[in-house]
Amino acid sequence: GIWGGFGGRVGTVVGGSWKGTAYMRGLPTHYTATQSESVIFCRKALRAVIEALRPLAPTLKLTFGDYDHKMSTFNKAAQINYHAAIENVDGEPVVNYKKLILSKGFLKCFDMFFVDDPGQDGNWYVGAIQYTYEQVEFPGFIFILNEYGTNNWYSYVYDQPLITGLSDIEIEGFPITSEKQYLGWAFVYDKSLGQVSERCRDFFSPHINDD
């Protein structure tokens, strides 16, 4: 507005505030029944990405929290994966879970992240390694697991120092069985700075094709 931000509808525009920033937008467009195939595909693709990421919304607040303050963390993740993870399968948009980008940040990451199979107690054991076999201390990490091709997600945030090659970290409470397939992501996480690493180490169940 002439004197700054405003709220509500004025003519053909709507004003409001988000995170202390005033904004102005046009009224929503009313779509007709005669939409092009490309428009329909794009709308379906965006819906598919949103549904795939929705269970991860609390974790995405950490893994995208320091990357872009001009939109919400979830919207930023959806925007990036709309371009990165959607594939056209017989004219229908399908989310390729192996191509999902679940973190955007600036911290340095470890060279390798390993996961041992669950023991008798069902817990996982994870750790990080440098190719030089040096013992490097990282502030912490975030571990995300997906039951391959489903919306069953599991997240684990470890906000204590992680020293590469020194010891495994036990992760409890993951309802995982050896009969299922999983995709995993790991990111360096610094709780004090509220920052994470860029897309980091990925791992897949041995029987999932990783091309």
N, C-alpha and C positions, 0 to 999 in steps of 0.2 A: 504494500500500500504506500501511499504518498508519505504517511507519517510512521512507517515501519510495518511490522507484522500485524495481521488481523486474523480473526477467527470466524468461521462460518462461510456461508455462500454469499457472494456479491456478484450479481449478474450471471455470467457463464463461468466463473471461477470460484474455487473454494480455498480459503486460507486456514492455516493451522501452524502448529509448532511441534517439532520432533527433536528431542534431546537438546532443547534450548535454541534450536535453529528454526527461524521462521521460514515457511514455505508457501507456495501458491501453485495450485494445479487446476487443470481444466476439469469440467464435469465428465463423469464416465461416459464412454462411447457406447451407444446401443447398437449391437451387432444385428445385422439382418440375417435371414435364413440362407441367403446366397453367398456363403463364404467360399473362398478359394480353398483348394486342397492344401496348399502350403500354409495358409493361415490356420486351418484346422489341425494340421500336423504340429505346428509350433505350439498351439494351445495345449494339445495332448502331451507334447514333450515336456512342457513346463509343469504340467500337472503331475506327470510321472516322476520328475525329479523331486518335486516338493513332497510327494508321498514317500519316496525312497528315503529322503533325509529327515522327515518329520520326527521319527523316534530319536534321532541324534541331536535334536535342537539344544538341549542343555549343554552337551559336549561341544557343539559348534560355537557356543558363546566363548569358550576358552580357545579353541583352535583357530578361530577367525576374529577373536576379540580385539586384537591390536592392529589388524590389517587395514581396515577401511571404516572410517567413522561417518561416511556420508549415507550409509544405509545400514539396516540391521544385519547382524552376523548371519542369521539364517538366510536372508535375501541375498547376501553376497555369496554364500555357499551355493545357493540355488542358481544364481546367475552364472557362476564359474562352471558348474557341472552341467548346466544346460548345453554349454558349448563343448565340454570335455567328455561327457559320459553317455550322451544320447546317440543311439545308432538306429538307422532305418532298417527295419526287418519286415519285408513284404508290405511296405507302405505304412507300417505302424512304428511309432517311436518306442524304443526299448532302452532301459537303463542298463549299461554295461557296468556292473558293480566293480569289476577289476580296474576300471578307468576312473573311478570316483576320486576326486581330490578333496580330502577332508581336513586340510590344514593350509594356512597361508601365514607365513611369518618370516622372521629374519635371523633367528638363532642358528648357530652352527650345530649340525647333527653328527651323531656317531656314524662310523662307516658300516657297521653291521649290527643287526638286531636278531637275536635268536630266541626261539621258543621251544622248550622241551615238551614232549607229550605229557598229558595229565597222568599223575601217579595214581595209586590206589585210592587216595583221598579225593581225587577229582580236581586237585589244584594244578595250576600251570606254573612253570618256572621260566622266567625270562631274564635276559641280560643283554649287554651291549659290548661290542668289540671294535677296536681300531685295527686297521690292516697292519699297522706297525707293531701291534701288540703292546702299545703303551697303555699305562693306566692313566686315563684322562677322566676328570670329574665333571659330570654334567649336573645341572641343578635338579633335574627330575624328568619324568616323561609321562606321556599320555598314550595308552594302549587301547585300540579299538578293534573289535572283532565282529565279523558279520557271518551269520549262517548263510552260506553261499546262495545268492539268488532270492533271498527272502528279506522281510523287514524285521528280522530278529537281530538286534544289535546289542552288543555288550561293551561297556566302556570302563576303563580303570585309570584313575589319576594317581600318580605317584609323585608327591611333591617334596621328596627327600633326595639328597645327593645320590647320584648313581655313578659308580666308578667302573669304567670299562674293564672287563676281564678279571674282575676281583671276586665277584660273587653273584649268584643268581638271586632274583627276587621272586618270592612266592606270591602268586595272585590267587586269592580265594573267592569262592562264590560264583564262579562262572559255570552255568549249567551246560556243560559240554560233554558230548559223547564221541567216541572214536568212530562211530558209524556215519557221522555227518561230515560235510565239507565246510571249510571255513576260509574266509579272507581276513587278513590282519594288517593293521597300520600302526606304526609307532612314531611318535614325535617327541623331540626334546621340549620340555616345559619348564619355565621359570616362573614360579608363583609370585615371587617378590616383584618382578617386572611386569607380570601379566602377559608374557610373550611366549611364543612357540617357535619351532623350526619350520622351515618350508617343508613341502612334501618330503617325507623322510623314508625310512626303511619300510618296505612292504614284505609280506610273506604270504604264501598260499599253502593250503594243504597239498601234500606231495602229489595227489592224484588229480589236481586241478591244472589244466593247461595254462601255462604262464607266458603266452605269446601276446 
